[in-house]
Amino acid sequence: MILYNAKQLRKDLIIKRLIDNNMSMQQAAKEIGISKATISRLEKSSIPDVDTFAKVCQWLGEEPNRYFIKLANKTNPAPDIEG
């Protein structure tokens, strides 16, 4: 199973926008090519659409796979057979 890691995207977006660049939401939104409302939603861990996700990843300079977590499949082990 693969899960989207909204918390990691949120963290990376906030770090780049505020700490690295001291940008307002409006400035970052303009640079990324999305709305200020979308930035706000992403910073609240909302799930973006594919186009928005691609734009944000490009702006962050990150590969999209950074924001997905692969969970190991849990299977039942074979029973011991005594012979």
N, C-alpha and C positions, 0 to 999 in steps of 0.2 A: 504494500500500500504506500502511496506517495501523498504527502500532505503539504499544503502551501503554508509557508512560515511567514505570516503577516507581521509578526513581531520583529523579525529580522529586517524586513523591508522598512518598517516604521522606524526602527533604530537607525538604519543607514541613512534614510531620508532626513531625519532630524539632525543627525551628526553633520552631514554634508551641508544642509541648509543653514543651520544655526552656528555650529561650532567652527566648521571649516570656512564658511563663506559669509556668515553674519547676514543672511538674506531674509527678507520677509517672505511670507507665503506667496504674495503677489509676484515678487521678483522671481522666485523659484518657478512658479507656475508658468510665467511668461517664457523663461529660459527653457523649460522642459517642453512646453507646448500643450499644457493642460490648464484647466481652470483652478482658481484659488480654492473653490469648494472641493475639488478632487484632491488637492494637496491636504486639505483639512481632513477629509475622509480617510486618506491613506495614513495620516498621522494618528488616526484613531483605530488603526489596524483593519480597515475595510479592505475587501478583496476587489482589486481593480479589474477592468476588462482587459483583454489581450493587448489592444493597441496602447492603452495607458501603461500597462505593465512594461511593454517593450520600450516606451519612451523613458520611463523612470529608470529602468535598468541601464539604458544607454547613458542617461545623464549621470547616474551614479558611477558608471564605468565598471559595472558588475555583470557577470554572466547570469542569465535568468535561473540557472540551476542552483545558484546560491540560496534561492528562496524556496526550495523544496526539500523536504525531509523524507527519505525512504525508510520506512519501518520494516523490520524483519518480519517475514511471515512466520507465524507460530503454528507449528504442526505438531500433532501428537506423535511422540516417539513410538516406534514399533515395540510391541510387548516382547519381553524376554521369553525365549522358547527354551525350555529345559528338555534335554533329550537324553 
